[in-house]
Amino acid sequence: MLQLAIILFSFFAVFAVAGVLLPTAGIHVELFSNPLLIVLGAAIAILTMICCFRTRPTLRKTGFYAAHFGAVLLLSGGFLGHVLGKRTEFIVSCAPGNSFNELPMRDGTRIKLDFNCRVTGFRIEFYDPAYDLFQDQRILAGNYVPEKTFDTSGRDKIELGELGTLNISALKDAQSGAWRTHHVLGNGWILLKREQTPKSYCATVEVSSDGKNASYDLRVNHPLRIKGWRLFLSDYDHESMQYIVVGASKDPGHAVAMSGIWLLMAGTFLLCFRRGRTGDSTGEVK
């Protein structure tokens, strides 16, 4: 039975790793929704439970039972989330007064929420830009290869070689402090600002629920939890910043899966300090 469990778990691991590494989102969904993967997970859970019930319970096997039951809870939570969970992604306008209390699902249906959300602000922070050096100002109207690229991050000045030294302050607007799109050097050469890379971005949302209003920050990988839903910032309008992309999910198996993870970790920790090993199915320690 142990060999069968190892074989099934190996197949399950191959499916799971493939679903994570493959770049296409559609393939992700197809792999994790594949009936074969669900059957493999169910078979592993059943074999794990049989393995637990075939051994004689003792206090020394607390870690053994915790690890195995934790694995079963983890698989069960994942199955519940797959069957009963809801996930979607949609665009929300940042225009004043715009709000939403429904979620458009991928199958075309809409889910009514018992709360209302309104985007009240959006802010973004960029890394310091890099500047490309060109010999001719005609670069502003054409496509030329730069002579050199200079990084401004964390610097007070940049060394231009034979062209001397340039203070970083010369690349910023004196009043607003914003980075200039270009800077003309004394010899006519030009520094042209590259597109800046976002460091972080955040949307402020006002949530109205049960007659109360509260403001929250919506960030990437920092979901807002409300009424069983998890809302998180997924993307934004890179051109004019007129809208944001919000992800929403509701996973009834999340608590079960997290309980399984902690139980599995605790059981594995206890197994590290267990002396000897389990010999046969009677539970006799050799």
N, C-alpha and C positions, 0 to 999 in steps of 0.2 A: 504493500500500500504506500510505503514511503517513496518507492521509486516512481509509482504512478503520480503521486502528488508533485514530485520534483519535475517530472515531464510536463504536467499540466501547468505548473507555475512558470516553467521556461517558455512555453508557448504564450502564456498570458503576458509575460515580461516583454517578449518580442513585439506583440501587438501594441502594448503600452508605449514602448520606446519609439516604435515607428510612428505612432500617432502624435508624439511630441516633436519628433525631428522633421517630419515631412512639412514642407513650407506652405502647402496649399490648405486654406481653412476648410474647404469642402472635404478634402481627404481626411482631415482631423475628425470631422463629424461622422463621416462614413465608417472610419475605423472604430471609434468609440461607440458607435451605434450598431456595430456589426453583431448579429445574434451569436456568432461563434465566440466573441469575446465575453458576452454575457453568460453563455453556457460554461465557458472555462472558469469564470469567476465564481459561478454558483457551484461548480464541481469542486473547486478548491475549498470553498467554505464548508461544503458537506463533508469532504474528507478530513478537514481540520477538526470539525465537531466529532466525527467518528473516532479520530485519533485521541481526542480528549476523553471521551466516554469509555474507551477501551483500557485506559490506564487507571490504576488505583489511586484515588485522591490521597495526598499527603501534604503536610505543611511545607515540606521541602520543595514541592512542585508548584508553589505559588507563582513563580516566574514563568514556568512552563504554561500554566493555564492562562495567566494574564496575557502572555504573548499571543497565544493561539486565539483566545476570545477577542483580543484586540484586532487581530487580522480579520476575523469574521465580521466584527462591527465596522471596520474600515470598508470592506467589500459591500456590506449591506447598505452603509450610508451612501456609497457611490452609486449603487443600484437605485436607491430611492431618489437620489438627485437626478439620475438619468430618466427615470420613469415619470416622476411628478414635478421635476424642476422646470422653471421657466427662465429663458434667457433671450435677450434681444439687444439691439443697438440701434440708435436713432439720432436724428439731427434735431437740435434745439436752437432756435434763433435767440440771439443776444439782444434783440430789439427791446426797448422799454415796454413794459406792459405784457410781454409775451409770457405765457405760462403753459404748463401741461399737467393733466391729471389722468391721462390715458397712455398706455404703452402699445405702440404698434409692433406686433409680433411678426416673425419671419414668414408665417403661413398666411399673412394677410388679415388675421383677426386682431382685435384690440382688447386690451384688458383694462378695465376701469379701476383706478386707484382710489383709496379712501383718504387721500391727502393730495394737496396741490403744491407744485413746485414752480418757482419763477427765478430765472437767471437775472441777478441784479448787478453782476460785474464779472469782468474777466481780466486777468493780468498774466503777463508772461515775462520771464527773466531769461536773458541771453548770455551766452559766454562772450568774452571780449573777442572782437573780430580779428581776422587776418587781412593784411593788405598786400595786393599784388603790385609789383613795380613794372612800369612800362616806359619805354623811351619816348613815345609819341602820344600827344593828347588826342590823336585821332582814334585812340582806343575807345573813346566815348561813343563813337559812331560805328565801330567795327569790332571784329573778333581777332585779337592778336594774342600771341603767346607771351606770358609775362617773363621778364628777366629774372625775377626772384620774388619770393613770398616771405613776408615778415609777420611774425606772430606778436600780438600786443598783450597777451594775457600776463598779468602780474608784472608788467614792466613800466618803468617811468620814461624810458626812451628806447629807440631802436637804432642800431648801427647800420648805416647804409653803405658802408665800405668807403669807396673813393668819394661818395657824395656827402660824407660827413655823418653827423648825428642829428636825429630829429626827436624832439620831445613829444611824448604821447599827447600832451595837452594841445598840440597843434592839430591833432586829428579829431578833436572834439569841439562842438559848438560852445562858445564862451558863455552863453546865457543858459541854454537848456542842458548842456553836458552830453548831448547825443553825439554819437559817432558820425563824422562826416562821410558822405558817400565817396568823395575823392579829395585828394590834396595835391596841388601842383608844386613841385620843387623849384628851386631857383634856376636850375638849368633847363627847365621846360619838361623834365620827366614828370610822371604822374603816379601817384599811389591810389589804387582803386580798391575800395572795400569789398571784401567777399561777403556772401550771404552768411549771416550769423546763425549759429546753432543754438536752438532753445536749450536752456539749462533746466527750467521747470516752468510749468504753467498751472494755473489754478482758476477755477470759476467759483464765484460766490452765489449761492442759491438761497432763496427764502422759501421755507417749507411751512405751509398752513395745514394744521391738523388739529381736530377737536377744538376748534375755535381759538387756537394759539398759533402765533407766528414765531419762527426762529430762523436765524441765519447760520449757514454752515459753509465750509470750504469743501469744494469738490475737487479731488486730486486724482492723479494716476496712481493706481495701486493702494489708494487709501479710501476705500468705499464708505459711503454714508449709509448706515443701517437704519431703516425706518419701516415699521409695520411688516416685518418679515422680508422686505426687499433690500437689496444691496445696490446702490447707485454709485457709479464711478465715472470719472472723466476718461474718455478713450482717445479723443483727438480734437482738433480745432481747425477752423478755416485759416490756412496758412497765408492766404492772399490778403483778405480784408478783415479777418477776425470778426465776421458778422454772425458766426454760429459756432457751436461746439457739438461734439459727438459724445453722447452719453450711453454708457452700457448699463443694463439693468438685469439682475438675476434674483431668482427666488429658489432656494435649494432646501427642501425640507429634510434632506439627509445630511446636511452640513454638520449639525451638532452630533449626529450619530457617528459620522466619519471622524470628526475631531476627537470624540471620546475613544474611538478605536485606536487612533494614532497615539494618544497619551497612554492608553493601556498597553499597547504594543511596546512603546518605549520603556515603560516601567517594567514590563515582563522581561524584555531583553536585558535591562540593567540588572535585574535580579538573577538572571541566568548566568551572567558573567561571574557571579560569586558562588555559584553552586558547584560543589565538589562531586566528582564522579560523573557517571552518565547513566541514562536509562537504558537498561539492557533489553528486556523483552517486553511483550505487551502486558505482562502481569504487573508491571510497575516496579519490579525489583531493581534496586540500584546496585550496580556492580562496581 
